[in-house]
Amino acid sequence: MILKTKPADVFKERHNGPDKEQMQEMLRTIGVESLDQLIEETVPSAIRLKKPLNLPNALSETQFLKKFASIAKQNKLYKSYIGLGYNDTILPAVIQRNILENPGWYTAYTPYQAEIAQGRLEALINYQSMVMDLTGMEIANASLLDEGTAAAEAMAMFYAQRKGSRKSATRFFVSEQVLPQTIDVLKTRATPLGIELEIGDHRSANLQDETLFGAIVQYPAADGEVFDYTDFINTAHEQEILVVVAADIMSLTLLTPPGEMGADAVVGTTQRFGVPMGYGGPHAGYFATKDAFKRVIPGRIIGISVDAQGNKAYRMALQTREQHIRREKATSNICTAQVLLAVIAGMYAVYHGPRRLKYIGVNIYALTQQLESGLKALGFEQLNRQYFDTLKIAVESAEMKAAIRTEAEAAGINFHYFAKNFIGISLHQATELQDVKDILAVFAKVTGKSAAILTIDELPNETELKWNDSLIRTSDYLTHEVFNRHHSEHEILRYMKFLENKDISLVHSMIPLGSCTMKLNATAEMIPITWPEIGSIHPFAPADQVKGYKQIFEDLESWLCEVTGFDAMSLQPNSGAQGEYAGLMVIRAYHESRGEGHRNISLIPSSAHGTNPASAVMAGMKVVIVKCDERGNIDVADLRAKAEQYKNELSCLMVTYPSTHGVYEESIIEICQIIHDNGGRVYMDGANMNAQVGLTSPATIGADVCHLNLHKTFCIPHGGGGPGMGPIGVVKDLAPFLPGHAVVKTGGEEAIHAVSAAPWGSASILPISYAYIAMMGGEGLTEATKVAILNANYIKARLQQHYPVLYIGKNGRCAHEMILDCREFKKYGVEVEDIAKRLMDYGFHAPTVSFPVAGTLMIEPTESEPQEELDRFCEAMISIREEIREIEEGKADQKNNVLKHAPHTAQVALSESWDRPYSREKAVYPVSYLCDGKVWPTVSRIDSAYGDRNLICSCAPIEAYNENNNEMVAVG
């Protein structure tokens, strides 16, 4: 017998859902004979690639992990005492295993459907409470991208809130002791807004200057000195100047919180709370402020409301502030949060509680004192009069500084080397007494002394805080029950599982959100992110210590250039919206380099993502909306007229392709040419890049720059709303302007200032996309695109006889997503929200609701879903359509029906009294597959408006509902 040999471990067969037999059945349902025929009828021939992607041969999972381990080992694991906002930390193993490595947490979507996201929302309100307590502020959001961009958001918020004598002020004071990467990001964000930065010593700042509207200081300062900013803030307030303090959150376990000094906003990073350095990210930036700014605070806020049964329920609060609604009127383009990292940091605080957190802070300070004593014994001068974890050591010459660096690196140790003859040493949670001895040994060897090496084997039982009394924290923090209960591993394990069980994620069912691409996040792709060689590297480590990361970046940039057709790539933007902003700033810099800085008009179709106009305004552009026709395509005549009208001021067009309506627009090449003919550049929003890979490309259609959502097309998981990565690709003449960085050389020869705090953004999650491309290869990536189109058209074929499909291509096909029009149901009292909530009873997260068209559902199945799951979803949608039909035919009441009461919790279904005009079985088991395993919503439909009227954003419990004044009474 002769048997064929074939690899048993082909990754594309793991990643793509339908097998060959399923694909044939699906193609018959669609009405085509082959997958190639479907692609030919869907993707315009004029934009098809002429040759296949030129990428390395696909690796199996085993081959990839073996090869990638050899790449990662090129990174050298030195002990890092560089500081500057990044410190080693200890992630509790129970949190690493059960959150960071758990797909129940990392594959969930943004909690827009709150009833099936109560676990994440509770974890995030814990995070907000932690930030509020430690900073001493009245409200905090559910995280921002990093410390640098959080500081920039605070500056922009203050600028938008100028009042009184400062109404026309345009200057912002920046302490020279603010972290250098933060100053760099502030420079980027200030320029297009017309803000001028004044960088100087806060102790001599002229706050009488009527042109100042705000200020930022660092606490502790970048060199480690701890200043009391109370007088500075009071003086600023007397002049109607608002002050933001960038604060190290670990230091706030011991230091007086900035809120008690009078700060108007406090920003920083929670990286020290258990999140690995990861060569710069991802980390959850925090943003806390006064209650007066709650309506303008950027990003997402989690609040407490009530559900239909009067039970406490969490949801995202004040969503009318979001850029998806405010668009060009938005003051921020924040489209995400660092949810997974915020959850980890918040759970770190839950697990340790206030007592153990304080121990961590005290131990860091005590070790720093021991180090100072040893260095002084060796004859070195320590310049910081008051410090928490960072010493600033004076050395007598550049030669001695170089000698110390040589000895330190020979011992596997990194310090911070100032431009002058100073050395910074920042200790952290992972520092032990032996580490202090090792540091002293370096200095002793250079000086030829050894007497000062510590001989004690443990820290003393007590240590004295050698600070001014005003700097010593006296207020309590983390007094809520949740931070004082789960301190054993059994307790924290059960608490995390309790929360996880309240959420729907990809471990339960498909999440069919249009424009969000919730595809498989393969385990083999995820494994490397927890390797020390990836997670334990400081972003400012010397270049010869990070050769593994260098190879990852070079390979990934090369592959992404091949996929997009572009000439250069920047990996710095750490979200899709950041990528948009970076791309627009590159276009702005290009025009300015040609003496055409007056080009500031951005044409944006009416169907665009809300981040597009918001990003354009932030980049200093004026937004002009371009109409769409009745088929959802860009109105070419209107585009041409406006491009010609503004040809002298035209900066760019922002366009999504395939369109936000899920169609490959036939006129896209003409559209791009019109912009070029009128002096503008074309920015392509890469949200739908997963419908291009291997079939067409941004460069092929005529785009000049685009961002790529690596958390969509290239498999980085959504993590409940973050992290993400949004690198940008550009054509050759835009490459010189790619983002630079103040500390590490990146970007082009004429680089714009940094858009993110770290040189390569959230570097530690780039291995996920690297793995995806390496294991799929060019052929696999192309097949994934084809299968995504197949799956979408299969759902369309199955549902179009039940729901109108709003937009289709000229051959009747959709791209990778389609829009179901649910507006006709309004006359029967059924809103699209009712369908979304009812889907929870069927075990599904809803598709995208009312975007880009109000009253519609946008469905994207992704290539990772098998036919069985697609059929299960279609069965649910068809069943809901029949429930709507019962209302149409008068068999069900318009106001009292199974859709209006959805979702149905177990508590409701098991209540003693049942007075609804439909059965319990219809409510909770409407289709047979639910009998095999039902995911229960944990709360009934949430009253969001009520929660916005009565805003509570911390984990203080609701004690009572006061019916007399329509308020919730909070305690704690």
Summary of the structure (lengths in Angstrom):
residues: 972
radius of gyration: 28.2
end to end distance: 76.3
largest distance: 94.3
contacts: 3689
relative contact order: 0.14
helix: 43%
strand: 14%
